[in-house]
Amino acid sequence: MHDDLTTSQRDLLARVLQHGGVLSAPFGHVGEDSQLPGILKDIDRLEAQGLLKVLREARGSPERLELTDAGYACLGMT
């Protein structure tokens, strides 16, 4: 079903799972070698696929990630 996920997207889902299904910001480190832009793209894509529920702050930045039932199923946690 979600075989088209990248390694970084699967890693992000697994990281949320490791935190009990809920992960709060920050999601990446800041600086010149920041991985944050890529992580934000992964968050948007996983949300669009229904694998994550994303709670956003007023400016629209992700503040909290929650695995959906589909996200758990994607990780084999049904």
N, C-alpha and C positions, 0 to 999 in steps of 0.2 A: 504494500500500500504506500509506504513512504520510503521506498528503496532509492529515491532520487535525492535523499538528504546527503549533504556533505559531511565529512568527518567533523568539521567545526560545529555544524548544527547538531550532530549527534552528541558531541562533547558538551554542548550547552545544555541539551536536554538532560544528560546524565548529571551535570553539575546541579541543576535544579532538583533532580531526584535526590542527590546526596544531601541536600538541605531540607529534606522532608517534603519536597514538592513545591516549596516556596523559596524564592531567592530574591533578596532585596538589593538595590543599587548600593555600591557601584558594581558594574559587571565586568569592567576591564580596567587596566591601569592607564594612567595618563602620561603624557610626555611624547618625545619625538617618535619613539617606537610603539606608540599606543596601538593596541589591538581593538580599541573601542569602536572605530568606524565599521570594521568587519563584524563585530559582535552585534552592533545595532542593526545591520543588514540581516544577520541571522535571526535576530529577534523578530523583525518585521515579517520575514518569510515564514518562520514557524508560527507566528500569530495568524497569518493569512491561511496557513494550512490547517489551522484549528488545533495545533499541538500545544500551544501556550496561550494562556490568558494573560494579557499585559495590562497592568494598572499604570496609568501615566500621570505625571504631575501636570500642573496647569499649563506649562509651556509645551507639553506633549512628549517630553522625554520619559522613557520607561523608568518606573520607580520600583516595580515589583513584578516578578514573573511567577506564574503558577502553572503547573502541568495540568492539562485537561485530561479527561478520560482517554482521548485519542493519543495524547502524549505518553501516558502510562502504557497504553497498548503498543505504541511504537517501540518502546523500550522493553517490551516483553513482560510487562508487569500487570497483566490482566487477572 
